[in-house]
Amino acid sequence: MVKLSVIVPFYNVQQYAPDTLKSLRANARQDFEFILVDDCSRDGTPEILEHAEQELPGAVLVRHEQNGGLATARNTGIDRARGEYLTFLDGDDWLAPGHFPRLVAAIEELGCDFVRTDHVQCTGRARSLHRVPHGRRGVVMNPRDAILPADRSTSVDYAYAWAGVYHRRLVDRGLLHFTHGLRTAEDRPWIWKLHREADSFATVGLLGVYYRRGVASSLTQIGDVRQLDFIRAFDQVIEETARDPEADKLLPKAVRTYCAVMAHHLGSIERFEPAVARQLRSMSSAALKRLPQDVLAQVMESMDPQRADRLRRVKRRPLTGRTVAA
């Protein structure tokens, strides 16, 4: 029986993949498998992964014939996974030695659906510790209780799939797959669904994931049309949360987070290509008009005035036949 399946998508990361794979070797165990998904890389990544398939204990190499994006690559790995537990790593990040054995020991001791962990963010040579925004450590709780309050950072804002480990029963219940084709913000609908529908979770203070920030090939650094998928991602969060029995309580948090992310992108609009910037404004205007207006009004009143004004200005834009919906 495979105890842990580790799903690692790779796309054009030949500069970083050797470090990622080296760290996986330092986490190998006889009952672990590493599902390496090559998302149709066009650089030297496929050759690196072919070598790893032979050298890394438990490696399973899967190739995409077409680039599908991170969400689709993770789904490919989930479908191939055989483990009692599943976790993720991105192809340009790395791990501390022995992190995965400690992670499995933690979830087995706690006996919950999923466990969330802290991580280290690495920007160049700088290192910073990022903690799960949930104060109670090592205590099994209802995930719904960690969504609120609306005006503070909570567990649904810590949307990193690789910062944790997940029991296979979440796959069986349809809670672990990502929305196919989302090219950015793919973790947002995913983390909200987990917290709304899973039965139990806990946070632990394990540090072992090193998240490489500021990689030139990362979508967070590229101002092209793929970045606009955040609108489709958050539309899904709003739509699914609106159907929840506790929608009245949860929607203010979902709308506030959506508005905060939208204001962030509008505030740095100069990094987008001109045509994409125009599309961002049009799609943001349409999205704001689709939100429940009573909840949106309350959120705007409680937001930072500068960000709220930015959103009000874009909301006033008239919709035209050229407006592209999310």
C-alpha positions as CSV (number, residue, x, y, z in Angstrom):
1,M,0.0,0.0,0.0
2,V,1.3,3.4,-1.0
3,K,1.2,5.7,2.1
4,L,1.8,9.0,0.4
5,S,1.4,10.3,-3.2
6,V,3.3,13.5,-3.9
7,I,2.1,15.3,-7.1
8,V,4.7,17.6,-8.7
9,P,3.8,19.5,-11.9
10,F,6.7,20.8,-14.0
11,Y,6.6,23.3,-16.8
12,N,9.8,24.9,-18.3
13,V,11.7,24.8,-15.0
14,Q,15.0,23.3,-16.1
15,Q,16.9,25.8,-13.9
16,Y,15.1,24.7,-10.7
17,A,14.0,21.1,-11.3
18,P,17.3,19.6,-10.1
19,D,16.9,21.2,-6.7
20,T,13.3,20.1,-6.5
21,L,14.2,16.5,-7.4
22,K,17.1,16.5,-5.0
23,S,14.8,17.5,-2.2
24,L,12.3,14.7,-3.1
25,R,15.2,12.2,-2.9
26,A,15.8,13.5,0.7
27,N,12.1,12.7,1.4
28,A,11.9,9.3,-0.2
29,R,10.5,6.3,1.6
30,Q,9.6,2.8,0.4
31,D,5.9,3.5,0.7
32,F,6.0,7.0,-1.0
33,E,5.4,7.7,-4.7
34,F,6.3,10.9,-6.6
35,I,4.1,11.6,-9.5
36,L,6.1,13.9,-11.8
37,V,3.8,15.6,-14.4
38,D,5.6,17.2,-17.3
39,D,3.0,19.8,-18.6
40,C,4.5,19.8,-22.1
41,S,7.7,21.6,-21.2
42,R,9.6,23.1,-24.1
43,D,13.0,23.5,-22.5
44,G,15.3,20.9,-20.9
45,T,12.8,19.8,-18.2
46,P,11.7,16.6,-20.0
47,E,15.2,15.2,-20.1
48,I,15.8,16.1,-16.4
49,L,12.5,14.2,-15.6
50,E,13.5,11.2,-17.7
51,H,16.7,10.9,-15.7
52,A,14.7,11.3,-12.4
53,E,12.3,8.6,-13.4
54,Q,15.3,6.2,-13.2
55,E,17.1,7.6,-10.2
56,L,14.3,8.8,-7.8
57,P,12.8,6.0,-5.7
58,G,9.0,5.9,-6.2
59,A,9.0,8.2,-9.3
60,V,6.2,8.0,-11.8
61,L,6.6,10.2,-14.9
62,V,3.5,11.4,-16.7
63,R,3.6,13.6,-19.8
64,H,1.0,16.0,-21.2
65,E,0.9,16.3,-25.0
66,Q,-0.5,19.8,-24.6
67,N,0.1,22.4,-21.9
68,G,-2.9,22.5,-19.6
69,G,-1.8,24.7,-16.7
70,L,-1.2,23.9,-13.1
71,A,-4.7,23.0,-12.2
72,T,-5.0,20.4,-15.0
73,A,-1.5,19.0,-14.2
74,R,-2.4,18.5,-10.6
75,N,-5.6,16.8,-11.6
76,T,-3.6,14.4,-13.7
77,G,-1.5,13.6,-10.7
78,I,-4.5,13.1,-8.4
79,D,-6.1,10.7,-10.9
80,R,-2.8,8.6,-11.0
81,A,-2.3,8.7,-7.2
82,R,-2.5,5.5,-5.2
83,G,-1.6,6.8,-1.8
84,E,-3.7,6.8,1.4
85,Y,-2.6,10.5,1.7
86,L,-1.8,13.0,-1.0
87,T,0.2,16.2,-1.1
88,F,1.6,18.6,-3.7
89,L,4.8,20.4,-4.6
90,D,5.5,22.8,-7.5
91,G,8.3,22.1,-9.8
92,D,10.4,25.1,-8.9
93,D,10.1,24.8,-5.1
94,W,11.9,22.4,-2.7
95,L,11.7,20.7,0.7
96,A,13.7,20.2,3.9
97,P,15.0,16.7,4.3
98,G,12.5,14.4,6.1
99,H,9.6,16.9,5.8
100,F,7.1,14.4,4.2
101,P,7.6,11.6,6.8
102,R,6.9,14.2,9.5
103,L,3.9,15.4,7.7
104,V,2.4,11.9,7.4
105,A,3.1,11.3,11.1
106,A,1.2,14.5,11.9
107,I,-2.0,13.7,10.0
108,E,-1.9,10.1,11.2
109,E,-1.7,11.2,14.8
110,L,-4.5,13.8,14.4
111,G,-6.8,11.6,12.3
112,C,-8.4,14.4,10.4
113,D,-9.3,15.0,6.7
114,F,-6.4,17.5,6.1
115,V,-3.6,19.2,7.8
116,R,-2.2,22.7,6.9
117,T,1.4,23.8,7.5
118,D,3.5,26.9,7.5
119,H,6.1,27.6,4.8
120,V,9.2,29.6,4.0
121,Q,9.0,32.1,1.1
122,C,12.2,32.6,-0.8
123,T,12.7,35.7,-2.9
124,G,16.2,35.7,-4.2
125,R,18.4,35.3,-1.1
126,A,15.8,36.6,1.2
127,R,13.8,34.2,3.4
128,S,10.5,34.9,5.3
129,L,8.3,32.7,7.4
130,H,4.6,32.5,6.4
131,R,2.3,31.0,8.9
132,V,-1.2,29.6,8.5
133,P,-3.5,32.3,9.7
134,H,-5.2,30.1,12.2
135,G,-4.1,30.4,15.8
136,R,-4.9,26.9,17.2
137,R,-2.2,24.4,16.4
138,G,-2.5,20.6,16.7
139,V,-6.2,20.8,17.4
140,V,-8.7,19.1,15.2
141,M,-11.5,21.5,14.2
142,N,-14.4,21.9,11.8
143,P,-13.0,23.6,8.7
144,R,-16.0,25.9,8.3
145,D,-15.1,27.5,11.6
146,A,-11.8,28.7,10.1
147,I,-13.4,30.7,7.2
148,L,-14.4,33.8,9.2
149,P,-14.1,36.5,10.3
150,A,-14.6,38.4,7.1
151,D,-12.4,41.3,8.0
152,R,-9.3,39.3,8.9
153,S,-6.9,36.9,7.1
154,T,-8.1,33.4,7.7
155,S,-7.4,29.9,6.5
156,V,-9.2,30.4,3.1
157,D,-6.7,33.2,2.4
158,Y,-3.8,30.8,2.8
159,A,-4.5,29.2,-0.6
160,Y,-1.3,27.0,-1.1
161,A,-2.1,23.4,-2.0
162,W,1.4,22.3,-1.2
163,A,1.2,23.6,2.4
164,G,-0.4,20.5,3.8
165,V,-1.4,16.9,3.4
166,Y,-4.8,15.4,2.5
167,H,-6.6,12.1,3.2
168,R,-7.7,10.0,0.2
169,R,-11.3,10.2,1.3
170,L,-11.3,13.8,0.1
171,V,-10.6,12.5,-3.4
172,D,-13.4,10.0,-3.1
173,R,-15.8,12.8,-2.1
174,G,-14.8,15.0,-5.0
175,L,-13.2,17.7,-2.9
176,L,-9.5,17.5,-3.9
177,H,-9.6,18.1,-7.7
178,F,-9.0,21.6,-9.1
179,T,-11.1,23.5,-11.6
180,H,-9.9,22.3,-15.0
181,G,-8.2,24.9,-17.1
182,L,-7.7,27.6,-14.5
183,R,-4.3,29.2,-15.2
184,T,-4.1,31.3,-12.1
185,A,-5.9,31.5,-8.7
186,E,-6.6,27.7,-9.1
187,D,-6.1,27.3,-5.3
188,R,-8.9,29.7,-4.4
189,P,-12.1,27.7,-5.3
190,W,-10.2,24.6,-4.1
191,I,-9.5,25.9,-0.6
192,W,-13.0,27.3,-0.2
193,K,-14.5,24.0,-1.1
194,L,-12.3,22.2,1.3
195,H,-13.2,24.5,4.2
196,R,-17.0,24.4,3.3
197,E,-17.4,20.7,2.8
198,A,-14.6,18.7,4.5
199,D,-15.4,17.4,8.0
200,S,-12.1,18.0,9.9
201,F,-8.8,19.7,9.7
202,A,-5.9,20.9,11.8
203,T,-2.9,23.2,11.5
204,V,0.6,22.2,12.6
205,G,3.8,24.2,12.9
206,L,5.9,22.0,10.6
207,L,8.3,24.0,8.5
208,G,9.6,22.1,5.4
209,V,8.3,23.7,2.2
210,Y,10.4,26.4,0.5
211,Y,8.3,28.4,-1.9
212,R,10.3,30.2,-4.6
213,R,8.8,33.6,-5.2
214,G,9.6,35.9,-8.1
215,V,10.5,33.3,-10.7
216,A,10.5,35.0,-14.1
217,S,8.4,32.2,-15.7
218,S,5.8,32.3,-12.9
219,L,2.4,33.6,-13.9
220,T,2.5,35.9,-10.9
221,Q,5.3,37.7,-12.7
222,I,3.7,37.7,-16.2
223,G,1.1,40.3,-17.1
224,D,-0.6,38.4,-19.9
225,V,-4.2,37.3,-20.3
226,R,-3.8,34.2,-18.2
227,Q,-3.7,36.4,-15.1
228,L,-7.3,37.3,-15.7
229,D,-8.4,33.8,-14.8
230,F,-8.6,35.1,-11.2
231,I,-12.0,36.4,-12.2
232,R,-13.3,33.0,-13.2
233,A,-11.8,31.5,-10.1
234,F,-13.5,34.0,-7.7
235,D,-16.8,33.9,-9.7
236,Q,-16.8,30.1,-8.9
237,V,-16.1,30.9,-5.2
238,I,-19.1,33.3,-5.1
239,E,-21.4,31.0,-7.0
240,E,-20.7,28.0,-4.8
241,T,-20.7,29.9,-1.5
242,A,-24.1,31.5,-2.5
243,R,-25.6,28.0,-2.6
244,D,-24.3,27.2,0.9
245,P,-26.8,26.9,3.7
246,E,-24.8,29.5,5.6
247,A,-24.5,31.8,2.6
248,D,-25.6,34.9,4.5
249,K,-22.7,34.4,6.9
250,L,-20.0,33.4,4.5
251,L,-20.6,35.6,1.4
252,P,-19.2,38.8,3.0
253,K,-15.9,37.0,3.4
254,A,-15.9,35.7,-0.2
255,V,-16.9,39.1,-1.6
256,R,-14.3,40.9,0.4
257,T,-11.5,38.6,-0.7
258,Y,-12.6,38.9,-4.3
259,C,-12.6,42.7,-4.1
260,A,-9.2,42.8,-2.4
261,V,-7.6,40.7,-5.1
262,M,-9.3,42.7,-7.9
263,A,-8.1,46.0,-6.3
264,H,-4.6,44.6,-6.1
265,H,-4.5,43.8,-9.9
266,L,-6.1,47.1,-10.8
267,G,-3.6,48.9,-8.6
268,S,-0.7,47.4,-10.5
269,I,-2.3,47.5,-14.0
270,E,0.8,49.0,-15.6
271,R,2.4,45.6,-15.6
272,F,-0.2,44.2,-18.0
273,E,0.0,44.4,-21.7
274,P,-2.3,47.3,-22.9
275,A,-4.9,45.1,-24.4
276,V,-5.0,42.9,-21.3
277,A,-5.2,46.0,-19.1
278,R,-8.4,47.1,-21.0
279,Q,-9.8,43.6,-20.6
280,L,-9.0,43.6,-16.9
281,R,-11.0,46.9,-16.4
282,S,-14.0,45.6,-18.5
283,M,-14.1,42.2,-16.8
284,S,-13.7,43.7,-13.3
285,S,-16.6,46.1,-14.0
286,A,-18.8,43.2,-15.1
287,A,-17.7,41.1,-12.2
288,L,-18.6,43.8,-9.7
289,K,-22.0,44.2,-11.2
290,R,-22.6,40.5,-10.9
291,L,-21.9,40.4,-7.1
292,P,-24.7,40.6,-4.6
293,Q,-25.0,44.4,-4.4
294,D,-26.1,44.6,-0.8
295,V,-23.0,42.6,0.3
296,L,-20.8,44.5,-2.0
297,A,-21.9,47.9,-0.6
298,Q,-21.1,46.7,2.9
299,V,-17.7,45.4,1.9
300,M,-16.9,48.7,0.1
301,E,-17.7,50.7,3.2
302,S,-15.4,48.6,5.3
303,M,-12.4,48.6,2.9
304,D,-9.4,50.8,2.7
305,P,-10.7,54.1,1.0
306,Q,-8.1,54.0,-1.8
307,R,-8.9,50.5,-2.8
308,A,-12.7,51.1,-2.5
309,D,-12.5,54.2,-4.7
310,R,-10.5,52.2,-7.3
311,L,-13.3,49.6,-7.4
312,R,-16.1,52.2,-7.5
313,R,-14.4,53.9,-10.5
314,V,-14.1,50.7,-12.5
315,K,-17.6,49.6,-11.5
316,R,-19.0,52.8,-13.1
317,R,-17.6,51.8,-16.5
318,P,-20.5,51.1,-19.0
319,L,-20.8,47.6,-20.3
320,T,-20.5,47.3,-24.0
321,G,-20.8,44.5,-26.5
322,R,-17.0,44.2,-26.4
323,T,-16.9,43.4,-22.7
324,V,-15.6,39.9,-22.1
325,A,-17.3,38.0,-19.3
326,A,-15.3,35.8,-17.0
